[in-house]
Amino acid sequence: MKLTGALLFCGYTKTTRALINEMKHNVNFSQLTVVSHNCPDTHLSESGIKSICGDFCDPHVLSGILEQNTGYSAVIIFSEYQPGIDSQTVDMRTAIAAAAIRKRLKDAYIIVEIINSANTALITHLKCDEIIFRDKIDSDFIINSLLYPHSMQIFSGLFSQSSEVIYMLSVESLDIAFPAVWKNVLRSCFEEGHTCIGYTVPGKPPSLGLCPDDIVPGHAHILCVKPATG
């Protein structure tokens, strides 16, 4: 399962630029629109990316964008600083934008970036599909690097767009009936050349480190890792 189709990015930050650079070679999308108060670079249009200079929290700006295209399959709201505002205000703006977009795009996959995980209450009720906490990612990586030396290289490899180490399988692609016990899923994946590490279902964290007799539901997607080559 991959996100394709029309994408909307709210906010133009260092993270936005890095993501766009990766996506040019690794993500198949029909249209990408970037809206930001920081006025996206003009060279984006040369890559076929539509850039809009405006505040994505402004109802008129957002309404105009969504009226032009109601078919966005995914939206990412980045933590975008502006002069004179603190992280609490940035997170509040992210929550406001997420609420407005969810109201208009019922089926879009919405990812939000939050600076401070203490502000979880701002966005947990907005029905976003994924919440990325900047501070928690940093602290988790650093702690694991201390506890398990060289683990950062493992994380970097897993999340590298170019290597596509992690991928998903639909349960329909496996030759067993679901719900199924994990050991049968493992066996079926192995026979078809897949190395599976767990499963995910919509709206819940991924299930990893499963016991042989754990049940995998019929609406799950199986998480797999690509075998090393060379």
N, C-alpha and C positions, 0 to 999 in steps of 0.2 A: 504494500500500500504506500503510494507516494502522493504528495500534493502536487497537482498540476492545474492547468487552466489559468484563469485570471487571478493575479495576486495584488494585494494592496498593502503597502508599507506606510505606516504612520510614524513619521520621525526620520530625520536624516542625521545619523551619528557615525562615529567611527565603526561601530558594529554593523550598521546598515551598509556602509561602503564595502566592508569586508565580505558581507554576505552576498551582495550583488556581484562582486568579483568572482566568488565561488560559483554562484548560480549560472553565470554565463556559460559554463562548461559542463555543469553537472545536473541542472534541474530543467525539466521540460515545462515551460509555461508559455501560454499563448499571449499574455499581456501582463506587464508589471507597471503599476502606478505608484509613485512615491510622492507623498504630500508632507510638507514640513515648513515650519516657520523660519527655518534656517536656509530656505531657498536652495533646493538641490542643485548640484553642479549642472551647468548647461550641457556638458558632454554626455550626460545620460541619454539625451534624445538621439545622439549618434548611435547608441546601442539599441534603439527601439524602445527605450523606457520612457514612459510619460511622467514628467515631473511637474508638480503643482506647488507654487509658493503660497502658503497659507497656513493658518493655525488649524490643526486637525481637531481641536476642541471647539472650534467655532461652528455652531449648528448650521450656519449658512454655507460654509465651506464644505463641511462633511456631507450635507444634504445634496449639494451640487455634484459632488463626486459620485455618490451612490445613485443619484438619478441617472447619471450618464451610463453607469454599468451596475446592474443589480445582480450580476452573475459571478461575483468574486467567490472563488472556492476557498481562499484562505486570506487571513488578515494578520499582520504582525504589527503590534504597537510597541515601539521602542521607547526606552526611557530617555527623553530628550530634554536636556537642560536649556534654560533661557537665562539671560542676565537677571540677577536679583532674586531668583527663586531657589528654594532649598529642595532637598530630596523628598521631603514629605509632600510638597506641592507638586513635584514632578510625578510622584506616584498617584496623587489625587487626579491629576490631569489624565494619566493613563487609564484610571478607573472610569472617569467620565466618558472618555472616548470609547472604551470597551462597551459600556452600557448602551451608548447611542448606536454603535455599530451592530451589536447583538439584536437590538430592537428592529433594525432594518434588514439584517442578513441572518435569518433564523438558522440556516444550514451551513453557514461558512465555518471553517476551522479557524478559531481565533487563538493566537498566541500573544501573551503580554509579557513584557519585561518589567520587573519591579526591582527597585534599587534596594529597599530595606524590607526584609522578610517580616519585620514587626508590623508592617502595613498590610498583612494578609487579609485582614477584615475588610479592607477596601474593595477587594476584587473577588473574594470567594463566592459571593452570592450572584456574580454576574454571568455565571455559566460559561466562562472561558474554557477552552479545551486544554490549554497548557499555560502554566505560570512559571516563568523563569526568574529565580531570585539571584540577582547579581552577587549580593553579599554571601549567600549560602554556597553558591558555586565556588567562589574564591576560597572560602574557609574549608569546605569539604575537600577540595583538591590539595590544599596545603597540609591539612591534617593527614590525609592518606599518604602524601609524599613523605611525611615524617614517620608514619607508622610502617609504611611499606616502600622502602627506597626503590626508585625508578618506576613507580606505579604511574607517574604522570605520562610516561611514554606509552603506556598501555591505553590510558584514557584518550590521549591524542590520536592514537591509531584507530580506536573504536569510533571516534567522532569525526574522523577525516572524511570530508565529502568526496575527495578524489578516489579513496580506496573503497568506499561503500562497504565497509566491513559488516555492518549490521543491516539485515533486511528482514522482511516479513513474508510469511506464507499464509494464505487463507486456508481455513480448515477444509474447504471443498477440494483443495489441490492434493490432499492426502487420501490414501486408499483405505480409510477406516471410518467407522461411524462415530459421530460425536453426539453427546458428551462422551469423552474417552478418558481412561486413566493415563497418567503421564508416561508410564513405562511403554505403553502401546504407541503413544505419539513419538517417543524417542526411537522406537524400533522402526516405525514407518518412515520417519525423517531420514534415519540412517540408510535404509534400503534405497531411498531416492537421492542419496548424496547430500543431504542437508545436515548441518550441525546445529541443533536447536538448544537454546538456553533458558527458555521460558515462554510466557505468552502474555498478551495484553488484551484487554477488553475496553470498549469506550467508557470514558469517565472514571476509570480506576487506574491506580499505579500498576506497573507491570509486575507480574508474578514470576519470581526467579528463585533458584535454589529449591526446586520442587522435590517432594518425596515421590517414590515410584507409584504409589496408589492415589496421589492427588488427582482430582477430577478437573479436566479441561473442558470448559463449556463450549457449546456449539457455535457461539457468536464470537469466539476468540480469534486472534491472529497470532500465529506462532512466530516468536522471535528467533532468528537464526544468525550465526556468524559465518562469514566466508572463510574457508580454510586458507591457511598460509600457502604461498607458492614460492618456489625457488629455494 
